[in-house]
Amino acid sequence: QVQLVESGGGLVQAGGSLRLSCAASGSIPRFDAMGWYRQAPGKQRDLVATITRGGDTNYADTVKGRFTISRDNAQNTVDLQMNSLKPEDTAVYYCNAVVVWPTSRNYWGQGTQVTVSS
């Protein structure tokens, strides 16, 4: 069984920074893509950023230039550095990991709250 555990959320003022971390434990497979998603109250869960095993990244337009995703394949961790935070970044942030082969599997963390005050 695989578990993803997020840490690093909290309350910060607009313009501030936070760093989210996600660590995998259990019978860890070879993760392909890893990433972060977020869900604000009353809204759907949206992509924030993803990173492939080779280091290719993809960001939502709303966070480009402010957030940076990174991962450590050996440690099975993925981080999200969030700078210049805005109140609209307030959401529960979820870590995600995807396995493509031999069978497609999708893993989620339990989420960590990020609140940005104005």
PyMOL CGO cylinders between C-alpha atoms (Angstrom):
from pymol import cmd
from pymol.cgo import CYLINDER

trace = [
    CYLINDER, 0.00, 0.00, 0.00, 1.28, 3.45, -0.93, 0.3, 1, 1, 1, 1, 1, 1,
    CYLINDER, 1.28, 3.45, -0.93, 0.77, 6.57, 1.15, 0.3, 1, 1, 1, 1, 1, 1,
    CYLINDER, 0.77, 6.57, 1.15, 1.48, 10.15, 0.16, 0.3, 1, 1, 1, 1, 1, 1,
    CYLINDER, 1.48, 10.15, 0.16, 1.88, 12.55, 3.07, 0.3, 1, 1, 1, 1, 1, 1,
    CYLINDER, 1.88, 12.55, 3.07, 1.92, 16.30, 2.57, 0.3, 1, 1, 1, 1, 1, 1,
    CYLINDER, 1.92, 16.30, 2.57, 3.41, 18.87, 4.92, 0.3, 1, 1, 1, 1, 1, 1,
    CYLINDER, 3.41, 18.87, 4.92, 4.18, 22.56, 4.94, 0.3, 1, 1, 1, 1, 1, 1,
    CYLINDER, 4.18, 22.56, 4.94, 0.77, 24.15, 4.65, 0.3, 1, 1, 1, 1, 1, 1,
    CYLINDER, 0.77, 24.15, 4.65, -0.36, 26.99, 6.84, 0.3, 1, 1, 1, 1, 1, 1,
    CYLINDER, -0.36, 26.99, 6.84, -1.41, 30.62, 7.06, 0.3, 1, 1, 1, 1, 1, 1,
    CYLINDER, -1.41, 30.62, 7.06, 0.61, 33.30, 5.33, 0.3, 1, 1, 1, 1, 1, 1,
    CYLINDER, 0.61, 33.30, 5.33, 0.08, 36.92, 4.34, 0.3, 1, 1, 1, 1, 1, 1,
    CYLINDER, 0.08, 36.92, 4.34, -0.26, 37.93, 0.72, 0.3, 1, 1, 1, 1, 1, 1,
    CYLINDER, -0.26, 37.93, 0.72, 3.14, 38.27, -0.86, 0.3, 1, 1, 1, 1, 1, 1,
    CYLINDER, 3.14, 38.27, -0.86, 4.64, 35.64, 1.39, 0.3, 1, 1, 1, 1, 1, 1,
    CYLINDER, 4.64, 35.64, 1.39, 6.03, 32.21, 0.66, 0.3, 1, 1, 1, 1, 1, 1,
    CYLINDER, 6.03, 32.21, 0.66, 5.38, 28.61, 1.66, 0.3, 1, 1, 1, 1, 1, 1,
    CYLINDER, 5.38, 28.61, 1.66, 7.02, 25.34, 0.71, 0.3, 1, 1, 1, 1, 1, 1,
    CYLINDER, 7.02, 25.34, 0.71, 4.94, 22.20, 0.48, 0.3, 1, 1, 1, 1, 1, 1,
    CYLINDER, 4.94, 22.20, 0.48, 6.52, 18.77, 0.66, 0.3, 1, 1, 1, 1, 1, 1,
    CYLINDER, 6.52, 18.77, 0.66, 5.14, 15.35, -0.14, 0.3, 1, 1, 1, 1, 1, 1,
    CYLINDER, 5.14, 15.35, -0.14, 6.75, 12.06, 0.82, 0.3, 1, 1, 1, 1, 1, 1,
    CYLINDER, 6.75, 12.06, 0.82, 5.73, 8.58, -0.27, 0.3, 1, 1, 1, 1, 1, 1,
    CYLINDER, 5.73, 8.58, -0.27, 5.83, 5.57, 1.99, 0.3, 1, 1, 1, 1, 1, 1,
    CYLINDER, 5.83, 5.57, 1.99, 4.88, 1.92, 1.80, 0.3, 1, 1, 1, 1, 1, 1,
    CYLINDER, 4.88, 1.92, 1.80, 5.39, -0.34, -1.20, 0.3, 1, 1, 1, 1, 1, 1,
    CYLINDER, 5.39, -0.34, -1.20, 6.49, 2.46, -3.49, 0.3, 1, 1, 1, 1, 1, 1,
    CYLINDER, 6.49, 2.46, -3.49, 6.27, 1.76, -7.22, 0.3, 1, 1, 1, 1, 1, 1,
    CYLINDER, 6.27, 1.76, -7.22, 8.19, 3.59, -9.91, 0.3, 1, 1, 1, 1, 1, 1,
    CYLINDER, 8.19, 3.59, -9.91, 6.33, 6.87, -10.07, 0.3, 1, 1, 1, 1, 1, 1,
    CYLINDER, 6.33, 6.87, -10.07, 6.09, 8.52, -13.46, 0.3, 1, 1, 1, 1, 1, 1,
    CYLINDER, 6.09, 8.52, -13.46, 4.51, 11.94, -13.09, 0.3, 1, 1, 1, 1, 1, 1,
    CYLINDER, 4.51, 11.94, -13.09, 4.15, 13.59, -9.69, 0.3, 1, 1, 1, 1, 1, 1,
    CYLINDER, 4.15, 13.59, -9.69, 2.39, 16.80, -8.99, 0.3, 1, 1, 1, 1, 1, 1,
    CYLINDER, 2.39, 16.80, -8.99, 0.25, 19.13, -6.95, 0.3, 1, 1, 1, 1, 1, 1,
    CYLINDER, 0.25, 19.13, -6.95, -3.42, 19.95, -7.29, 0.3, 1, 1, 1, 1, 1, 1,
    CYLINDER, -3.42, 19.95, -7.29, -5.60, 22.29, -5.27, 0.3, 1, 1, 1, 1, 1, 1,
    CYLINDER, -5.60, 22.29, -5.27, -9.23, 22.62, -4.39, 0.3, 1, 1, 1, 1, 1, 1,
    CYLINDER, -9.23, 22.62, -4.39, -10.84, 25.78, -3.08, 0.3, 1, 1, 1, 1, 1, 1,
    CYLINDER, -10.84, 25.78, -3.08, -14.20, 25.64, -1.25, 0.3, 1, 1, 1, 1, 1, 1,
    CYLINDER, -14.20, 25.64, -1.25, -17.04, 25.03, -3.67, 0.3, 1, 1, 1, 1, 1, 1,
    CYLINDER, -17.04, 25.03, -3.67, -14.71, 24.52, -6.62, 0.3, 1, 1, 1, 1, 1, 1,
    CYLINDER, -14.71, 24.52, -6.62, -13.29, 21.54, -8.48, 0.3, 1, 1, 1, 1, 1, 1,
    CYLINDER, -13.29, 21.54, -8.48, -9.82, 20.19, -7.93, 0.3, 1, 1, 1, 1, 1, 1,
    CYLINDER, -9.82, 20.19, -7.93, -7.42, 21.87, -10.35, 0.3, 1, 1, 1, 1, 1, 1,
    CYLINDER, -7.42, 21.87, -10.35, -3.91, 21.16, -11.51, 0.3, 1, 1, 1, 1, 1, 1,
    CYLINDER, -3.91, 21.16, -11.51, -1.22, 23.38, -10.01, 0.3, 1, 1, 1, 1, 1, 1,
    CYLINDER, -1.22, 23.38, -10.01, 1.98, 21.80, -11.32, 0.3, 1, 1, 1, 1, 1, 1,
    CYLINDER, 1.98, 21.80, -11.32, 3.33, 18.46, -12.48, 0.3, 1, 1, 1, 1, 1, 1,
    CYLINDER, 3.33, 18.46, -12.48, 6.79, 17.06, -13.04, 0.3, 1, 1, 1, 1, 1, 1,
    CYLINDER, 6.79, 17.06, -13.04, 7.85, 13.97, -14.93, 0.3, 1, 1, 1, 1, 1, 1,
    CYLINDER, 7.85, 13.97, -14.93, 10.48, 11.52, -13.80, 0.3, 1, 1, 1, 1, 1, 1,
    CYLINDER, 10.48, 11.52, -13.80, 12.85, 13.20, -16.24, 0.3, 1, 1, 1, 1, 1, 1,
    CYLINDER, 12.85, 13.20, -16.24, 12.20, 16.65, -14.78, 0.3, 1, 1, 1, 1, 1, 1,
    CYLINDER, 12.20, 16.65, -14.78, 9.83, 18.12, -17.37, 0.3, 1, 1, 1, 1, 1, 1,
    CYLINDER, 9.83, 18.12, -17.37, 7.43, 20.52, -15.66, 0.3, 1, 1, 1, 1, 1, 1,
    CYLINDER, 7.43, 20.52, -15.66, 3.99, 21.88, -16.37, 0.3, 1, 1, 1, 1, 1, 1,
    CYLINDER, 3.99, 21.88, -16.37, 2.28, 24.73, -14.51, 0.3, 1, 1, 1, 1, 1, 1,
    CYLINDER, 2.28, 24.73, -14.51, -1.16, 26.22, -14.39, 0.3, 1, 1, 1, 1, 1, 1,
    CYLINDER, -1.16, 26.22, -14.39, -1.15, 29.68, -15.94, 0.3, 1, 1, 1, 1, 1, 1,
    CYLINDER, -1.15, 29.68, -15.94, -2.24, 31.18, -12.63, 0.3, 1, 1, 1, 1, 1, 1,
    CYLINDER, -2.24, 31.18, -12.63, 0.95, 30.10, -10.85, 0.3, 1, 1, 1, 1, 1, 1,
    CYLINDER, 0.95, 30.10, -10.85, 3.58, 30.39, -13.58, 0.3, 1, 1, 1, 1, 1, 1,
    CYLINDER, 3.58, 30.39, -13.58, 6.51, 32.47, -12.45, 0.3, 1, 1, 1, 1, 1, 1,
    CYLINDER, 6.51, 32.47, -12.45, 5.51, 32.22, -8.78, 0.3, 1, 1, 1, 1, 1, 1,
    CYLINDER, 5.51, 32.22, -8.78, 5.54, 28.47, -8.00, 0.3, 1, 1, 1, 1, 1, 1,
    CYLINDER, 5.54, 28.47, -8.00, 8.31, 25.95, -8.61, 0.3, 1, 1, 1, 1, 1, 1,
    CYLINDER, 8.31, 25.95, -8.61, 7.90, 22.19, -8.48, 0.3, 1, 1, 1, 1, 1, 1,
    CYLINDER, 7.90, 22.19, -8.48, 10.78, 19.81, -7.85, 0.3, 1, 1, 1, 1, 1, 1,
    CYLINDER, 10.78, 19.81, -7.85, 11.19, 16.13, -7.08, 0.3, 1, 1, 1, 1, 1, 1,
    CYLINDER, 11.19, 16.13, -7.08, 13.73, 13.67, -5.79, 0.3, 1, 1, 1, 1, 1, 1,
    CYLINDER, 13.73, 13.67, -5.79, 13.32, 10.34, -7.55, 0.3, 1, 1, 1, 1, 1, 1,
    CYLINDER, 13.32, 10.34, -7.55, 15.57, 8.49, -5.12, 0.3, 1, 1, 1, 1, 1, 1,
    CYLINDER, 15.57, 8.49, -5.12, 13.65, 9.75, -2.08, 0.3, 1, 1, 1, 1, 1, 1,
    CYLINDER, 13.65, 9.75, -2.08, 10.22, 9.63, -3.77, 0.3, 1, 1, 1, 1, 1, 1,
    CYLINDER, 10.22, 9.63, -3.77, 9.43, 13.18, -2.75, 0.3, 1, 1, 1, 1, 1, 1,
    CYLINDER, 9.43, 13.18, -2.75, 7.93, 16.14, -4.54, 0.3, 1, 1, 1, 1, 1, 1,
    CYLINDER, 7.93, 16.14, -4.54, 8.02, 19.74, -3.33, 0.3, 1, 1, 1, 1, 1, 1,
    CYLINDER, 8.02, 19.74, -3.33, 6.22, 22.91, -4.30, 0.3, 1, 1, 1, 1, 1, 1,
    CYLINDER, 6.22, 22.91, -4.30, 7.87, 26.25, -3.58, 0.3, 1, 1, 1, 1, 1, 1,
    CYLINDER, 7.87, 26.25, -3.58, 5.21, 28.94, -3.56, 0.3, 1, 1, 1, 1, 1, 1,
    CYLINDER, 5.21, 28.94, -3.56, 6.25, 32.59, -3.72, 0.3, 1, 1, 1, 1, 1, 1,
    CYLINDER, 6.25, 32.59, -3.72, 4.33, 35.83, -4.07, 0.3, 1, 1, 1, 1, 1, 1,
    CYLINDER, 4.33, 35.83, -4.07, 1.25, 34.14, -2.68, 0.3, 1, 1, 1, 1, 1, 1,
    CYLINDER, 1.25, 34.14, -2.68, -2.16, 35.68, -3.33, 0.3, 1, 1, 1, 1, 1, 1,
    CYLINDER, -2.16, 35.68, -3.33, -5.47, 35.27, -1.47, 0.3, 1, 1, 1, 1, 1, 1,
    CYLINDER, -5.47, 35.27, -1.47, -6.80, 33.37, -4.50, 0.3, 1, 1, 1, 1, 1, 1,
    CYLINDER, -6.80, 33.37, -4.50, -4.14, 30.70, -3.86, 0.3, 1, 1, 1, 1, 1, 1,
    CYLINDER, -4.14, 30.70, -3.86, -6.08, 29.71, -0.74, 0.3, 1, 1, 1, 1, 1, 1,
    CYLINDER, -6.08, 29.71, -0.74, -7.08, 26.06, -1.07, 0.3, 1, 1, 1, 1, 1, 1,
    CYLINDER, -7.08, 26.06, -1.07, -6.41, 22.54, 0.09, 0.3, 1, 1, 1, 1, 1, 1,
    CYLINDER, -6.41, 22.54, 0.09, -3.34, 21.33, -1.78, 0.3, 1, 1, 1, 1, 1, 1,
    CYLINDER, -3.34, 21.33, -1.78, -3.09, 17.66, -2.74, 0.3, 1, 1, 1, 1, 1, 1,
    CYLINDER, -3.09, 17.66, -2.74, -0.03, 15.68, -3.72, 0.3, 1, 1, 1, 1, 1, 1,
    CYLINDER, -0.03, 15.68, -3.72, -0.46, 13.29, -6.64, 0.3, 1, 1, 1, 1, 1, 1,
    CYLINDER, -0.46, 13.29, -6.64, 1.65, 10.48, -8.06, 0.3, 1, 1, 1, 1, 1, 1,
    CYLINDER, 1.65, 10.48, -8.06, 0.98, 8.50, -11.22, 0.3, 1, 1, 1, 1, 1, 1,
    CYLINDER, 0.98, 8.50, -11.22, 2.19, 5.09, -12.32, 0.3, 1, 1, 1, 1, 1, 1,
    CYLINDER, 2.19, 5.09, -12.32, 1.78, 4.27, -16.00, 0.3, 1, 1, 1, 1, 1, 1,
    CYLINDER, 1.78, 4.27, -16.00, 3.23, 0.77, -16.37, 0.3, 1, 1, 1, 1, 1, 1,
    CYLINDER, 3.23, 0.77, -16.37, 2.44, -2.10, -16.02, 0.3, 1, 1, 1, 1, 1, 1,
    CYLINDER, 2.44, -2.10, -16.02, -0.95, -0.83, -14.91, 0.3, 1, 1, 1, 1, 1, 1,
    CYLINDER, -0.95, -0.83, -14.91, -2.14, 2.73, -14.62, 0.3, 1, 1, 1, 1, 1, 1,
    CYLINDER, -2.14, 2.73, -14.62, -2.51, 3.85, -11.01, 0.3, 1, 1, 1, 1, 1, 1,
    CYLINDER, -2.51, 3.85, -11.01, -3.20, 7.21, -9.43, 0.3, 1, 1, 1, 1, 1, 1,
    CYLINDER, -3.20, 7.21, -9.43, -2.29, 8.05, -5.83, 0.3, 1, 1, 1, 1, 1, 1,
    CYLINDER, -2.29, 8.05, -5.83, -3.41, 11.03, -3.73, 0.3, 1, 1, 1, 1, 1, 1,
    CYLINDER, -3.41, 11.03, -3.73, -2.35, 12.51, -0.43, 0.3, 1, 1, 1, 1, 1, 1,
    CYLINDER, -2.35, 12.51, -0.43, -4.81, 13.62, 2.22, 0.3, 1, 1, 1, 1, 1, 1,
    CYLINDER, -4.81, 13.62, 2.22, -4.30, 17.31, 1.49, 0.3, 1, 1, 1, 1, 1, 1,
    CYLINDER, -4.30, 17.31, 1.49, -2.81, 20.26, 3.33, 0.3, 1, 1, 1, 1, 1, 1,
    CYLINDER, -2.81, 20.26, 3.33, -4.50, 23.61, 3.87, 0.3, 1, 1, 1, 1, 1, 1,
    CYLINDER, -4.50, 23.61, 3.87, -2.92, 26.78, 2.52, 0.3, 1, 1, 1, 1, 1, 1,
    CYLINDER, -2.92, 26.78, 2.52, -4.54, 30.05, 3.55, 0.3, 1, 1, 1, 1, 1, 1,
    CYLINDER, -4.54, 30.05, 3.55, -3.34, 33.38, 2.22, 0.3, 1, 1, 1, 1, 1, 1,
    CYLINDER, -3.34, 33.38, 2.22, -4.65, 36.45, 4.00, 0.3, 1, 1, 1, 1, 1, 1,
    CYLINDER, -4.65, 36.45, 4.00, -4.97, 39.83, 2.33, 0.3, 1, 1, 1, 1, 1, 1,
]
cmd.load_cgo(trace, "trace")
